[in-house]
Amino acid sequence: MRIRTVGRMTRRARRELAIGALLVSAAACGGGGAGSPVSRAAPRATPPAATTTTTPAIASTPSTTSTTTRVVAGPPIVDRGADVVEVARSLLLFGRWLEAEHPDPALVDRAFAWEGNLARSVGADVATLERTGRRIIEVDAAPLEFVVVSRLPNVVSFRLTEHLDHRDLVDARGRVLDHVGPATERYVVLIHRFSPDEPWRLSGVDRMAPDIEIQL
């Protein structure tokens, strides 16, 4: 659910990361085939302290339809607790808000594993959106569907199904530069924390290959 380069939205789900070999039973996420997460690297150091459930400060962002500004509040962040599905949903939606409403690289580590490959990739993409005035607007036709695949005390993997209505790359004037959808997309998502006292962070979002039906 991410982008490698802002100009080509079809590469959104290629970001890879997670933590060492801990992608808990990668085979359970579809074996070693194309649907499995590919490569993972551990974050370099202990992340800064974070809050439990927070709402980012309200920010003014340029309107895509006029020269005025509009005030958009960020979604609440749930990054602690035992409800890991709600944690994963919250962190993913925060990342979506960054791309759609308030592309600020300084906020990336509120949802993504600090100093990880995924966070660096998201930070670079968000910086590009900020610089160009572009936004990625993503709307689903139904709520995100999560299935817990494997769970350890500090690492959880999910299979995520997204019923996408549309995903548009728009410029500062609101013109659509690229369009995807409707579509059903599936991902392997990984969250981890350094200890039970630390907040959860996204460390892997990998697009699964679509099912291929062969008719003889």
Backbone as ProteinMPNN parsed JSONL, in Angstrom:
{"seq_chain_A": "MRIRTVGRMTRRARRELAIGALLVSAAACGGGGAGSPVSRAAPRATPPAATTTTTPAIASTPSTTSTTTRVVAGPPIVDRGADVVEVARSLLLFGRWLEAEHPDPALVDRAFAWEGNLARSVGADVATLERTGRRIIEVDAAPLEFVVVSRLPNVVSFRLTEHLDHRDLVDARGRVLDHVGPATERYVVLIHRFSPDEPWRLSGVDRMAPDIEIQL", "coords_chain_A": {"N_chain_A": [[0.809, -1.194, 0.0], [2.017, 1.111, -0.562], [4.29, 3.458, -2.133], [6.941, 3.218, -4.437], [8.144, 4.972, -6.24], [6.822, 8.173, -6.697], [5.806, 8.875, -9.143], [4.906, 6.558, -10.435], [2.297, 4.795, -9.673], [1.635, 2.136, -9.628], [3.601, 0.742, -8.408], [3.296, 0.743, -5.734], [3.209, -1.178, -3.653], [5.66, -2.351, -3.252], [7.451, -1.93, -1.281], [9.638, -3.215, 1.072], [10.414, -4.755, 4.136], [11.229, -5.811, 7.355], [11.859, -7.582, 10.251], [14.791, -9.037, 10.712], [15.115, -12.542, 10.547], [12.716, -12.936, 11.558], [10.248, -12.878, 10.369], [7.853, -14.246, 11.077], [7.326, -17.384, 10.399], [7.337, -17.292, 7.424], [6.516, -18.964, 5.495], [3.948, -19.502, 6.184], [2.597, -17.423, 5.192], [2.087, -17.911, 2.619], [4.068, -19.453, 1.68], [7.236, -19.829, -0.016], [6.813, -18.448, -2.284], [5.764, -16.064, -4.835], [3.971, -14.557, -3.417], [4.95, -14.114, -0.912], [6.596, -12.111, 1.639], [9.643, -10.492, 0.759], [12.39, -9.435, 1.341], [14.08, -8.58, 4.358], [15.158, -6.366, 6.959], [16.735, -5.564, 9.985], [15.772, -2.869, 12.154], [18.042, -0.199, 12.994], [18.555, 0.78, 15.56], [17.384, 1.433, 18.925], [14.171, 2.859, 18.953], [12.918, 6.292, 19.229], [11.063, 7.326, 22.145], [7.512, 6.895, 22.254], [4.065, 7.947, 22.158], [0.954, 6.627, 23.501], [-1.893, 6.462, 22.449], [-2.5, 8.727, 20.123], [-3.285, 11.863, 18.561], [-2.109, 13.44, 15.747], [-0.877, 16.801, 15.509], [-3.093, 19.347, 14.379], [-2.988, 20.334, 11.039], [-2.286, 22.782, 8.528], [-2.892, 22.568, 5.135], [-2.174, 22.999, 1.615], [-5.001, 23.712, -0.397], [-6.458, 21.678, -2.931], [-8.117, 22.809, -4.708], [-8.256, 25.547, -4.631], [-6.666, 28.698, -3.785], [-6.636, 28.985, -1.126], [-6.176, 27.738, 2.26], [-6.765, 24.652, 3.979], [-7.798, 23.11, 6.991], [-6.726, 20.175, 8.336], [-7.12, 17.442, 10.367], [-5.025, 14.934, 11.723], [-5.456, 11.319, 11.763], [-6.289, 9.401, 14.728], [-3.623, 7.705, 16.426], [-3.115, 4.43, 17.203], [-0.963, 2.672, 18.939], [-0.268, 0.901, 20.874], [-1.113, -1.833, 23.064], [-3.236, -4.821, 23.157], [-4.891, -5.322, 21.036], [-4.118, -6.133, 18.162], [-4.969, -6.014, 15.532], [-6.411, -3.619, 15.384], [-4.29, -1.909, 15.932], [-2.603, -2.32, 13.661], [-4.359, -1.464, 11.626], [-4.712, 1.23, 12.353], [-2.089, 2.29, 12.084], [-1.609, 1.906, 9.341], [-3.631, 3.528, 8.225], [-2.799, 5.974, 9.143], [-0.45, 6.288, 7.661], [-1.633, 6.482, 5.138], [-2.974, 8.902, 5.463], [-0.799, 10.659, 5.647], [0.099, 10.627, 2.987], [-2.093, 11.628, 1.629], [-3.011, 14.0, 2.829], [-1.155, 15.414, 4.491], [1.834, 15.494, 3.82], [4.576, 15.01, 5.499], [7.803, 14.428, 6.179], [8.864, 14.311, 8.746], [6.997, 13.121, 10.328], [6.871, 10.466, 9.744], [8.019, 8.418, 11.319], [6.15, 8.085, 13.261], [4.504, 6.024, 12.626], [5.927, 4.111, 11.226], [8.588, 1.722, 11.325], [11.342, 2.863, 13.009], [14.23, 4.105, 11.406], [14.202, 1.978, 9.663], [14.091, 0.156, 6.506], [11.596, 0.412, 5.284], [10.544, 2.73, 6.502], [12.42, 4.62, 5.611], [11.956, 4.536, 2.854], [9.251, 5.32, 2.704], [9.543, 7.863, 3.832], [11.1, 9.162, 1.869], [9.305, 9.145, -0.284], [7.17, 10.629, 0.757], [8.453, 13.057, 1.109], [8.852, 13.737, -1.561], [6.196, 14.07, -2.399], [5.554, 16.281, -0.808], [7.303, 18.2, -1.837], [6.503, 18.454, -4.529], [3.853, 19.072, -4.408], [1.958, 17.196, -4.902], [-0.531, 14.649, -4.254], [-1.682, 11.515, -2.881], [-4.627, 9.978, -3.199], [-6.624, 7.759, -1.665], [-9.278, 5.559, -1.658], [-11.446, 3.261, -0.197], [-13.729, 0.606, -1.04], [-14.813, -0.95, 0.872], [-14.304, -1.831, 4.348], [-10.9, -2.405, 5.471], [-9.636, -5.718, 5.535], [-8.37, -7.915, 7.885], [-6.366, -10.735, 8.61], [-4.888, -12.541, 11.1], [-1.831, -14.042, 10.73], [0.49, -15.04, 11.959], [1.821, -14.88, 15.28], [3.88, -13.502, 17.688], [5.177, -12.407, 20.892], [6.242, -9.829, 20.311], [6.077, -9.477, 17.6], [3.97, -9.472, 14.833], [2.263, -10.877, 12.121], [0.166, -10.301, 9.289], [-2.424, -11.153, 6.956], [-3.673, -9.065, 4.613], [-6.571, -7.798, 3.08], [-7.553, -5.543, 0.694], [-10.227, -3.745, -0.467], [-10.292, -1.927, -2.953], [-11.61, 1.118, -4.05], [-10.748, 3.407, -5.483], [-7.531, 4.724, -6.326], [-5.817, 7.569, -6.58], [-3.354, 9.595, -8.037], [-2.827, 12.92, -7.637], [-2.334, 16.302, -8.766], [-1.286, 19.596, -7.582], [-3.42, 21.129, -8.34], [-5.524, 19.453, -8.302], [-5.825, 17.783, -10.453], [-6.048, 14.596, -11.93], [-3.376, 12.486, -12.192], [-2.647, 9.857, -12.313], [-4.348, 6.76, -12.114], [-5.831, 4.133, -10.284], [-7.916, 1.315, -9.912], [-11.392, 0.284, -9.8], [-10.3, -2.371, -7.549], [-9.24, -5.463, -6.085], [-6.891, -5.937, -3.696], [-4.165, -7.663, -2.206], [-2.127, -8.068, 0.668], [0.833, -8.754, 2.604], [1.34, -7.877, 5.857], [3.404, -6.559, 8.375], [3.896, -5.952, 11.792], [5.9, -4.705, 14.481], [7.474, -4.506, 17.709], [9.931, -3.29, 20.016], [9.929, -4.152, 22.603], [7.558, -5.221, 25.133], [6.961, -2.822, 26.368], [7.307, -0.873, 24.508], [6.136, 1.054, 21.653], [4.072, -0.25, 18.973], [5.096, -0.631, 15.554], [4.865, -0.25, 11.996], [6.546, -2.503, 9.954], [6.677, -3.922, 7.644], [5.178, -4.067, 4.475], [3.892, -5.776, 2.012], [3.044, -6.45, -1.264], [0.96, -9.031, -2.419], [1.131, -11.458, -4.977], [-1.336, -11.483, -7.548], [-4.04, -13.862, -7.715], [-3.871, -16.39, -10.121], [-5.795, -17.691, -12.593], [-6.044, -20.585, -14.446], [-7.375, -21.811, -17.341], [-8.156, -24.748, -18.951]], "CA_chain_A": [[0.0, 0.0, 0.0], [2.933, 2.229, -0.565], [4.837, 3.735, -3.439], [8.39, 3.254, -4.572], [8.344, 6.299, -6.8], [5.51, 8.8, -6.736], [5.317, 8.973, -10.504], [4.291, 5.318, -10.9], [1.574, 4.304, -8.512], [1.49, 0.689, -9.648], [4.689, 0.159, -7.644], [3.082, 1.141, -4.337], [3.336, -2.207, -2.616], [6.927, -3.039, -3.337], [8.311, -1.685, -0.142], [9.873, -4.4, 1.859], [11.218, -4.673, 5.346], [10.648, -6.397, 8.537], [12.931, -7.678, 11.207], [15.587, -10.232, 10.62], [14.43, -13.737, 10.084], [11.536, -13.09, 12.388], [8.943, -12.812, 9.721], [7.3, -15.414, 11.69], [6.821, -18.387, 9.486], [6.986, -16.711, 6.131], [5.809, -19.977, 4.716], [2.526, -19.442, 6.5], [2.012, -16.328, 4.44], [2.002, -18.269, 1.212], [5.263, -20.189, 1.286], [8.347, -19.033, -0.515], [6.496, -17.994, -3.628], [5.713, -14.639, -5.123], [3.125, -13.849, -2.479], [5.592, -13.964, 0.382], [7.521, -11.002, 1.77], [10.879, -10.843, 0.078], [13.619, -9.207, 2.087], [13.854, -7.882, 5.609], [16.362, -5.912, 7.65], [16.399, -5.076, 11.321], [16.053, -1.463, 12.449], [19.421, -0.05, 13.46], [18.719, 1.156, 16.958], [16.138, 1.599, 19.664], [13.499, 4.065, 18.476], [12.555, 7.272, 20.258], [9.842, 7.015, 22.875], [6.312, 7.349, 21.567], [2.885, 7.977, 22.995], [0.093, 5.452, 23.385], [-2.883, 6.744, 21.415], [-2.371, 10.16, 19.944], [-3.741, 12.468, 17.323], [-1.13, 14.435, 15.342], [-1.338, 18.182, 15.54], [-3.827, 19.791, 13.203], [-2.066, 20.974, 10.105], [-2.844, 23.468, 7.377], [-2.303, 22.101, 3.891], [-2.742, 23.699, 0.468], [-6.173, 23.121, -1.008], [-6.239, 21.294, -4.325], [-9.106, 23.453, -5.561], [-8.188, 26.994, -4.544], [-5.414, 29.197, -3.229], [-6.76, 29.04, 0.326], [-5.714, 26.538, 2.949], [-7.773, 23.981, 4.768], [-7.231, 22.514, 8.192], [-7.014, 18.74, 8.341], [-6.568, 16.766, 11.538], [-4.565, 13.587, 11.474], [-6.227, 10.289, 12.455], [-5.667, 8.917, 15.973], [-2.661, 6.618, 16.294], [-3.168, 3.396, 18.231], [0.286, 1.937, 18.757], [-0.025, 0.043, 22.032], [-2.263, -2.638, 23.431], [-3.312, -6.197, 22.678], [-5.718, -5.411, 19.831], [-3.118, -5.908, 17.125], [-5.649, -5.65, 14.284], [-6.667, -2.187, 15.449], [-2.984, -1.252, 15.808], [-2.18, -2.345, 12.259], [-5.261, -0.605, 10.863], [-4.422, 2.614, 12.702], [-0.805, 2.699, 11.506], [-1.772, 1.992, 7.888], [-4.437, 4.696, 7.894], [-1.969, 7.158, 9.358], [0.383, 6.412, 6.465], [-2.481, 6.976, 4.047], [-3.21, 10.33, 5.719], [0.414, 11.389, 5.27], [0.176, 10.745, 1.533], [-3.251, 12.331, 1.078], [-3.337, 15.278, 3.453], [-0.098, 16.165, 5.166], [3.115, 14.817, 3.598], [5.633, 15.581, 6.327], [8.737, 13.351, 6.515], [9.144, 14.27, 10.18], [5.963, 12.34, 11.006], [6.88, 9.087, 9.269], [8.333, 7.443, 12.367], [5.001, 7.876, 14.144], [3.808, 4.801, 12.232], [6.816, 3.166, 10.558], [9.733, 1.33, 12.146], [12.387, 3.881, 12.981], [15.476, 3.759, 10.737], [14.055, 0.792, 8.834], [14.004, 0.389, 5.07], [10.263, 0.885, 4.957], [10.427, 4.125, 6.928], [13.226, 5.458, 4.712], [11.272, 4.612, 1.571], [8.074, 6.162, 2.887], [10.01, 9.237, 4.032], [11.505, 9.727, 0.57], [8.107, 9.372, -1.087], [6.429, 11.737, 1.358], [9.2, 14.276, 0.786], [8.561, 14.058, -2.962], [4.848, 14.632, -2.428], [5.621, 17.617, -0.213], [8.021, 19.107, -2.747], [5.791, 18.632, -5.807], [2.466, 19.453, -4.195], [1.071, 16.107, -5.283], [-1.124, 13.855, -3.182], [-2.24, 10.223, -3.262], [-5.947, 9.861, -2.603], [-6.987, 6.347, -1.698], [-10.609, 5.342, -1.096], [-11.828, 1.849, -0.246], [-15.148, 0.293, -1.19], [-15.206, -1.667, 2.088], [-13.222, -1.76, 5.342], [-9.765, -3.308, 5.339], [-9.853, -7.014, 6.178], [-7.129, -8.453, 8.428], [-6.301, -12.077, 9.169], [-3.605, -12.758, 11.767], [-1.177, -15.245, 10.215], [1.377, -15.536, 13.002], [1.921, -13.9, 16.362], [4.802, -13.63, 18.796], [4.932, -11.276, 21.794], [6.637, -8.525, 19.769], [6.013, -9.497, 16.139], [2.71, -10.024, 14.337], [2.077, -10.753, 10.675], [-1.228, -10.357, 8.865], [-2.798, -11.107, 5.552], [-4.603, -7.939, 4.474], [-7.303, -7.646, 1.823], [-8.057, -4.18, 0.493], [-11.212, -3.608, -1.542], [-9.995, -0.566, -3.399], [-12.49, 1.795, -5.002], [-9.818, 4.093, -6.387], [-6.3, 5.327, -5.806], [-5.463, 8.59, -7.561], [-2.273, 10.557, -7.847], [-3.335, 14.203, -8.114], [-1.398, 17.407, -8.615], [-1.718, 20.65, -6.658], [-4.693, 21.681, -8.815], [-6.547, 18.429, -8.228], [-5.895, 16.993, -11.68], [-5.641, 13.205, -11.74], [-2.229, 12.136, -13.02], [-2.617, 8.404, -12.425], [-5.559, 6.206, -11.493], [-5.912, 2.687, -10.114], [-9.144, 0.87, -9.293], [-11.504, -0.544, -8.601], [-9.482, -3.579, -7.535], [-9.026, -6.138, -4.808], [-5.454, -6.122, -3.533], [-3.819, -8.42, -0.992], [-0.806, -7.727, 1.172], [1.335, -9.267, 3.875], [1.683, -6.727, 6.696], [4.12, -6.935, 9.588], [4.159, -4.937, 12.813], [6.767, -5.2, 15.539], [7.886, -3.565, 18.742], [11.195, -3.727, 20.59], [9.613, -4.815, 23.86], [6.161, -4.934, 25.472], [6.813, -1.44, 26.829], [7.521, 0.023, 23.377], [4.993, 1.108, 20.729], [4.099, -1.005, 17.724], [5.371, 0.109, 14.33], [4.825, -1.007, 10.751], [7.877, -2.789, 9.434], [6.604, -4.576, 6.347], [3.937, -4.031, 3.698], [4.304, -6.418, 0.774], [1.948, -6.836, -2.149], [0.936, -10.424, -2.822], [0.816, -11.638, -6.382], [-2.753, -11.842, -7.742], [-4.326, -15.245, -8.07], [-3.917, -16.623, -11.559], [-6.64, -18.812, -12.93], [-5.697, -21.179, -15.737], [-8.457, -22.624, -17.885], [-7.674, -25.676, -19.98]], "C_chain_A": [[0.852, 1.257, 0.0], [3.469, 2.45, -1.956], [6.344, 3.722, -3.397], [8.808, 4.579, -5.173], [6.971, 6.901, -7.013], [4.944, 8.813, -8.138], [4.626, 7.73, -11.001], [3.59, 4.636, -9.741], [1.425, 2.791, -8.511], [2.6, 0.002, -8.877], [4.511, 0.386, -6.152], [3.421, 0.055, -3.34], [4.662, -2.92, -2.633], [7.823, -2.811, -2.149], [8.449, -2.928, 0.682], [10.686, -4.034, 3.088], [10.584, -5.584, 6.344], [11.784, -6.559, 9.48], [13.563, -9.036, 11.115], [14.819, -11.402, 10.05], [13.135, -13.939, 10.812], [10.249, -12.966, 11.631], [8.329, -14.16, 9.939], [6.671, -16.307, 10.651], [6.369, -17.777, 8.186], [6.245, -17.71, 5.276], [4.321, -19.925, 4.98], [1.835, -18.342, 5.735], [1.963, -16.659, 2.958], [3.232, -18.971, 0.743], [6.333, -19.277, 0.776], [8.081, -18.47, -1.875], [6.378, -16.508, -3.729], [4.866, -13.882, -4.13], [3.776, -13.6, -1.15], [6.415, -12.696, 0.436], [8.898, -11.431, 1.294], [12.104, -10.656, 0.937], [13.334, -8.354, 3.302], [15.164, -7.475, 6.246], [15.957, -5.318, 8.979], [16.64, -3.583, 11.425], [17.387, -1.333, 13.153], [19.542, 0.165, 14.958], [17.367, 1.239, 17.622], [15.474, 2.895, 19.249], [13.233, 5.05, 19.59], [11.266, 6.847, 20.94], [8.646, 7.58, 22.131], [5.139, 7.275, 22.521], [2.011, 6.77, 22.718], [-0.923, 5.614, 22.265], [-2.934, 8.245, 21.259], [-3.0, 10.59, 18.635], [-2.728, 13.525, 16.945], [-1.734, 15.825, 15.338], [-2.061, 18.527, 14.255], [-2.898, 20.602, 12.318], [-2.833, 21.678, 9.002], [-2.126, 22.997, 6.136], [-2.928, 22.838, 2.727], [-3.963, 22.973, -0.053], [-5.872, 22.763, -2.443], [-7.212, 21.99, -5.262], [-9.065, 24.974, -5.496], [-6.863, 27.379, -3.934], [-5.487, 29.302, -1.708], [-6.222, 27.76, 0.939], [-6.87, 25.925, 3.706], [-7.08, 23.289, 5.925], [-7.682, 21.061, 8.263], [-6.35, 18.109, 9.558], [-6.141, 15.359, 11.16], [-5.399, 12.572, 12.241], [-5.538, 9.885, 13.753], [-4.715, 7.761, 15.677], [-2.823, 5.679, 17.488], [-1.929, 2.532, 18.05], [0.679, 1.101, 19.973], [-1.281, -0.787, 22.283], [-2.273, -3.99, 22.748], [-4.142, -6.351, 21.415], [-4.835, -5.107, 18.622], [-3.752, -5.561, 15.787], [-5.929, -4.15, 14.271], [-5.367, -1.388, 15.338], [-2.561, -1.186, 14.352], [-3.048, -1.428, 11.407], [-4.934, 0.873, 11.089], [-3.137, 3.099, 12.029], [-0.893, 2.827, 9.987], [-2.57, 3.232, 7.492], [-3.687, 5.993, 8.159], [-1.038, 7.368, 8.159], [-0.4, 6.926, 5.277], [-2.754, 8.47, 4.212], [-1.996, 11.164, 5.345], [0.457, 11.634, 3.764], [-0.944, 11.615, 0.961], [-3.396, 13.753, 1.58], [-2.143, 16.072, 3.962], [1.249, 15.465, 5.006], [4.264, 15.51, 4.33], [6.58, 14.457, 6.724], [9.013, 13.222, 8.005], [8.135, 13.419, 10.95], [6.0, 10.868, 10.646], [7.113, 8.095, 10.39], [7.241, 7.344, 13.426], [4.294, 6.565, 13.832], [4.741, 3.716, 11.716], [8.078, 2.943, 11.386], [10.904, 2.28, 11.935], [13.67, 3.348, 12.361], [15.397, 2.457, 9.947], [13.961, 1.157, 7.363], [12.647, 0.944, 4.667], [10.096, 2.351, 5.317], [11.226, 5.046, 6.016], [12.546, 5.626, 3.36], [10.038, 5.503, 1.642], [8.492, 7.623, 3.053], [10.412, 9.903, 2.733], [10.283, 10.036, -0.29], [7.293, 10.551, -0.565], [7.128, 13.063, 1.068], [8.947, 14.704, -0.661], [7.164, 14.652, -3.101], [4.833, 16.055, -1.883], [6.235, 18.618, -1.179], [7.213, 19.432, -4.003], [4.364, 19.118, -5.639], [1.475, 18.382, -4.596], [0.544, 15.374, -4.047], [-1.594, 12.524, -3.755], [-3.536, 10.044, -2.482], [-6.417, 8.432, -2.777], [-8.309, 6.153, -0.965], [-10.974, 3.878, -1.272], [-13.335, 1.701, -0.396], [-15.693, -0.423, 0.032], [-14.051, -1.572, 3.074], [-12.106, -2.753, 5.04], [-10.029, -4.592, 6.124], [-8.502, -7.602, 6.591], [-7.33, -9.889, 8.902], [-4.923, -12.227, 9.803], [-3.034, -14.089, 11.29], [-0.28, -15.861, 11.278], [1.564, -14.451, 14.045], [2.921, -14.358, 17.403], [4.592, -12.423, 19.709], [5.226, -9.911, 21.177], [6.622, -8.465, 18.243], [4.701, -10.143, 15.717], [2.654, -9.83, 12.826], [0.606, -10.977, 10.342], [-1.293, -10.607, 7.364], [-3.897, -10.064, 5.431], [-5.251, -7.966, 3.098], [-7.865, -6.233, 1.767], [-8.993, -4.171, -0.704], [-11.154, -2.151, -2.026], [-11.068, -0.062, -4.353], [-11.655, 2.569, -6.005], [-8.624, 4.616, -5.619], [-5.79, 6.279, -6.885], [-4.245, 9.382, -7.115], [-2.736, 11.866, -8.46], [-2.282, 15.273, -7.911], [-2.003, 18.484, -7.724], [-3.038, 21.284, -7.069], [-5.813, 20.651, -8.788], [-6.694, 17.602, -9.487], [-5.355, 15.592, -11.43], [-4.527, 12.872, -12.725], [-2.114, 10.633, -13.233], [-3.8, 7.861, -11.641], [-5.455, 4.692, -11.438], [-7.252, 2.38, -9.465], [-10.34, 0.973, -10.208], [-10.686, -1.833, -8.715], [-9.502, -4.181, -6.14], [-7.546, -6.465, -4.719], [-5.182, -6.821, -2.203], [-2.362, -8.16, -0.625], [-0.452, -8.621, 2.354], [1.853, -8.059, 4.652], [2.35, -7.245, 7.958], [4.223, -5.741, 10.52], [5.09, -5.553, 13.852], [6.979, -4.094, 16.567], [9.146, -4.143, 19.377], [11.017, -4.448, 21.913], [8.15, -4.513, 24.171], [5.914, -3.514, 25.95], [6.942, -0.424, 25.697], [6.298, 0.016, 22.459], [5.184, 0.191, 19.524], [4.42, -0.071, 16.563], [5.22, -0.829, 13.134], [6.246, -1.258, 10.274], [7.841, -3.556, 8.124], [5.227, -4.446, 5.735], [4.295, -4.549, 2.312], [3.087, -6.867, -0.026], [2.074, -8.313, -2.507], [0.543, -10.516, -4.289], [-0.661, -12.012, -6.533], [-2.891, -13.308, -8.091], [-4.451, -15.361, -9.583], [-4.746, -17.868, -11.829], [-6.314, -19.309, -14.322], [-6.842, -22.079, -16.175], [-7.915, -23.47, -19.027], [-8.775, -25.953, -20.989]], "O_chain_A": [[0.453, 2.311, 0.495], [3.136, 1.699, -2.873], [6.951, 4.168, -2.423], [9.723, 5.235, -4.674], [6.054, 6.214, -7.463], [3.727, 8.767, -8.313], [3.816, 7.824, -11.922], [4.228, 3.973, -8.922], [1.112, 2.215, -7.469], [2.553, -1.216, -8.701], [5.462, 0.241, -5.384], [3.894, 0.371, -2.248], [4.776, -4.009, -2.071], [8.867, -3.454, -2.032], [7.467, -3.618, 0.954], [11.523, -3.132, 3.068], [9.471, -6.066, 6.135], [12.652, -5.686, 9.504], [12.939, -10.057, 11.405], [13.974, -11.243, 9.17], [12.513, -14.995, 10.702], [9.195, -12.952, 12.266], [8.313, -15.046, 9.085], [5.612, -16.006, 10.101], [5.178, -17.743, 7.877], [5.436, -17.334, 4.428], [3.517, -20.262, 4.11], [0.608, -18.329, 5.639], [1.812, -15.761, 2.13], [3.451, -19.092, -0.462], [6.349, -18.086, 1.089], [9.01, -18.052, -2.566], [6.82, -15.768, -2.85], [5.02, -12.668, -4.002], [3.188, -12.915, -0.313], [6.893, -12.232, -0.599], [9.271, -12.598, 1.415], [12.797, -11.628, 1.238], [12.447, -7.5, 3.276], [16.173, -8.163, 6.092], [14.935, -4.638, 9.074], [17.602, -3.071, 10.852], [17.819, -2.259, 13.838], [20.539, -0.232, 15.56], [16.33, 1.13, 16.967], [16.133, 3.933, 19.192], [13.311, 4.696, 20.767], [10.473, 6.096, 20.373], [8.744, 8.608, 21.462], [5.208, 6.622, 23.562], [2.29, 5.984, 21.812], [-0.81, 4.955, 21.231], [-3.365, 8.955, 22.168], [-3.215, 9.786, 17.729], [-2.489, 14.44, 17.734], [-2.943, 15.998, 15.183], [-1.693, 18.062, 13.177], [-2.128, 21.439, 12.789], [-3.902, 21.227, 8.59], [-0.896, 23.019, 6.076], [-4.08, 23.266, 2.813], [-3.964, 21.745, -0.143], [-5.112, 23.464, -3.111], [-7.151, 21.793, -6.476], [-9.783, 25.631, -6.249], [-6.038, 26.526, -3.606], [-4.502, 29.671, -1.068], [-5.859, 26.82, 0.232], [-7.841, 26.607, 4.034], [-5.907, 22.928, 5.835], [-8.877, 20.766, 8.25], [-5.14, 18.239, 9.744], [-6.807, 14.68, 10.379], [-5.992, 12.912, 13.265], [-4.319, 10.015, 13.866], [-4.969, 6.944, 14.791], [-2.683, 6.092, 18.639], [-1.855, 1.743, 17.107], [1.818, 0.649, 20.085], [-2.362, -0.479, 21.78], [-1.445, -4.278, 21.884], [-4.105, -7.405, 20.78], [-4.804, -3.981, 18.125], [-3.129, -4.873, 14.978], [-5.709, -3.486, 13.258], [-5.34, -0.32, 14.726], [-2.199, -0.119, 13.858], [-2.535, -0.696, 10.561], [-4.886, 1.662, 10.146], [-3.104, 4.195, 11.468], [-0.32, 3.749, 9.408], [-2.22, 3.912, 6.528], [-3.911, 6.996, 7.481], [-0.862, 8.496, 7.697], [0.114, 7.721, 4.49], [-2.766, 9.216, 3.233], [-2.137, 12.254, 4.79], [0.812, 12.725, 3.319], [-0.766, 12.262, -0.071], [-3.853, 14.626, 0.843], [-2.136, 17.299, 3.864], [1.756, 14.895, 5.972], [4.843, 16.474, 3.83], [6.206, 13.606, 7.531], [9.359, 12.14, 8.479], [8.389, 13.037, 12.092], [5.225, 10.087, 11.198], [6.479, 7.04, 10.422], [7.389, 6.595, 14.392], [3.563, 6.042, 14.672], [4.399, 2.534, 11.755], [8.568, 3.851, 12.057], [11.384, 2.464, 10.817], [14.148, 2.276, 12.733], [16.432, 1.889, 9.596], [13.774, 2.322, 7.013], [12.554, 1.832, 3.82], [9.566, 3.131, 4.526], [10.763, 6.136, 5.681], [12.552, 6.714, 2.784], [9.805, 6.332, 0.762], [7.868, 8.518, 2.482], [10.105, 11.074, 2.511], [10.234, 11.074, -0.95], [6.791, 11.366, -1.34], [6.472, 14.072, 0.811], [8.841, 15.896, -0.95], [6.968, 15.622, -3.833], [4.17, 16.93, -2.439], [5.751, 19.741, -1.322], [7.242, 20.566, -4.483], [3.728, 19.531, -6.609], [0.271, 18.634, -4.626], [1.102, 15.473, -2.954], [-1.869, 12.41, -4.949], [-3.529, 9.969, -1.254], [-6.588, 7.953, -3.898], [-8.448, 6.532, 0.198], [-10.83, 3.319, -2.359], [-14.111, 2.544, 0.054], [-16.908, -0.496, 0.215], [-12.928, -1.262, 2.675], [-12.333, -3.8, 4.434], [-10.571, -4.56, 7.229], [-7.606, -7.767, 5.764], [-8.344, -10.212, 9.52], [-3.906, -12.061, 9.13], [-3.671, -15.133, 11.428], [-0.293, -17.076, 11.473], [1.477, -13.26, 13.747], [2.822, -15.464, 17.933], [3.885, -11.492, 19.324], [4.537, -8.937, 21.48], [7.107, -7.496, 17.66], [4.357, -11.228, 16.185], [2.96, -8.752, 12.317], [-0.098, -11.731, 11.014], [-0.358, -10.317, 6.616], [-4.937, -10.174, 6.081], [-4.576, -8.135, 2.082], [-8.563, -5.79, 2.679], [-8.606, -4.539, -1.813], [-11.887, -1.284, -1.549], [-11.398, -0.722, -5.338], [-11.819, 2.42, -7.216], [-8.701, 4.908, -4.426], [-5.384, 5.85, -7.965], [-4.133, 9.783, -5.956], [-3.008, 11.931, -9.659], [-1.446, 15.18, -7.012], [-3.093, 18.312, -7.178], [-3.709, 21.908, -6.246], [-6.933, 20.944, -9.206], [-7.612, 16.787, -9.578], [-4.317, 15.428, -10.788], [-4.711, 12.963, -13.939], [-1.543, 10.187, -14.228], [-4.203, 8.433, -10.629], [-5.05, 4.047, -12.404], [-7.685, 3.1, -8.565], [-10.313, 1.646, -11.238], [-10.415, -2.321, -9.812], [-9.749, -3.493, -5.149], [-7.009, -7.182, -5.563], [-5.877, -6.598, -1.211], [-1.491, -8.047, -1.488], [-1.33, -9.172, 3.018], [2.699, -7.311, 4.162], [1.919, -8.241, 8.539], [4.593, -4.646, 10.096], [5.073, -6.763, 14.077], [6.7, -2.92, 16.322], [9.398, -5.344, 19.287], [11.855, -5.261, 22.303], [7.558, -3.639, 23.539], [4.775, -3.048, 25.939], [6.708, 0.766, 25.909], [5.509, -0.929, 22.487], [6.308, -0.1, 19.115], [4.072, 1.11, 16.577], [5.421, -2.039, 13.245], [7.055, -0.333, 10.198], [8.896, -3.816, 7.545], [4.22, -4.686, 6.401], [4.928, -3.843, 1.526], [2.217, -7.575, 0.482], [3.156, -8.787, -2.855], [-0.28, -9.739, -4.773], [-1.184, -12.781, -5.726], [-1.996, -13.917, -8.677], [-5.069, -14.518, -10.234], [-4.432, -18.958, -11.35], [-6.31, -18.532, -15.277], [-7.228, -23.001, -15.456], [-7.29, -22.956, -19.955], [-8.568, -26.712, -21.936]]}, "name": "protein", "num_of_chains": 1, "seq": "MRIRTVGRMTRRARRELAIGALLVSAAACGGGGAGSPVSRAAPRATPPAATTTTTPAIASTPSTTSTTTRVVAGPPIVDRGADVVEVARSLLLFGRWLEAEHPDPALVDRAFAWEGNLARSVGADVATLERTGRRIIEVDAAPLEFVVVSRLPNVVSFRLTEHLDHRDLVDARGRVLDHVGPATERYVVLIHRFSPDEPWRLSGVDRMAPDIEIQL"}
